[in-house]
Amino acid sequence: MARRDSKNIIRLRVHKRIRSRVAGTPERPRLAVFRSVKHIYAQVIDDTKGHTVVAAGSIEKDTKNGGNVAGAKEIGKLVAERAKDKGIKAVVFDRGGYQYHGRVKALAEAAREAGLEF
């Protein structure tokens, strides 16, 4: 088994453990983060309906920085603005099994600065 595969298996196991405790409701949906090698994505999800309310990703045409820390800040701000437009003020943060560090932390802090509460 390759190193990357085993790291991803561990991440998925951690994510499964996080998801057993974290769930989004209509009043307080879940802000889920996915980080790939080149890009970063964020979704605001209502788990009771299984519905993505808002989404943003560095793959969109309007974004400039890609999946680096600056791009993560841009996506955090963008997802927070879109959530506020839909009337969402508070979310629960789902780091997706990744460490709260680097791009994930930058996205979370940018979303907080843009007005989301978590």
Residue pairs with C-beta under 8 A, 6 or more apart in sequence:
11 96
11 97
11 98
12 97
13 97
14 97
15 96
15 97
16 97
18 94
18 95
18 96
18 97
19 94
22 30
22 92
22 93
22 94
23 30
23 47
23 92
24 30
24 44
24 45
24 46
24 47
24 48
24 91
24 92
25 46
25 47
25 48
26 46
26 48
26 49
27 90
28 90
28 91
28 92
29 44
29 45
29 46
29 47
29 53
29 88
29 91
29 92
30 44
30 45
30 46
30 47
30 91
30 92
30 93
30 94
31 42
31 43
31 44
31 79
31 83
31 91
31 92
31 93
31 94
31 108
31 111
31 116
31 118
32 42
32 43
32 44
32 45
32 94
32 96
33 40
33 41
33 42
33 93
33 94
33 95
33 96
33 98
33 104
33 107
33 108
34 40
34 41
34 42
34 43
34 96
35 41
35 67
35 96
35 98
35 103
35 104
36 67
37 67
38 58
38 66
38 67
39 57
39 58
39 59
39 66
39 67
39 71
40 57
40 58
40 67
40 71
40 72
40 75
40 103
40 107
41 55
41 56
41 57
41 58
41 59
41 75
42 55
42 56
42 57
42 75
42 76
42 79
42 107
42 111
43 52
43 54
43 55
43 79
44 52
44 53
44 54
44 55
44 79
44 82
44 83
44 86
44 88
44 91
45 51
45 52
45 53
46 53
53 83
53 86
53 88
54 79
54 82
54 83
54 86
54 88
55 79
55 82
56 75
56 78
56 79
56 82
57 63
57 75
58 65
58 66
58 67
58 71
58 72
58 74
58 75
62 78
63 71
63 74
63 75
63 78
64 71
64 74
65 71
65 74
67 103
68 103
69 102
69 103
69 106
71 103
72 102
72 103
72 104
72 106
72 107
72 110
73 106
73 107
73 109
73 110
74 110
75 107
75 110
76 106
76 107
76 108
76 109
76 110
76 111
76 113
76 114
77 110
77 111
77 113
77 114
79 107
79 111
79 116
80 110
80 111
80 112
80 114
80 115
80 116
81 114
83 91
83 116
84 114
84 115
84 116
88 116
89 115
89 116
89 117
90 116
90 117
90 118
91 111
91 116
91 117
91 118
92 118
93 108
93 118
95 104
95 108
96 104
98 104
100 108
108 118
111 118
112 118
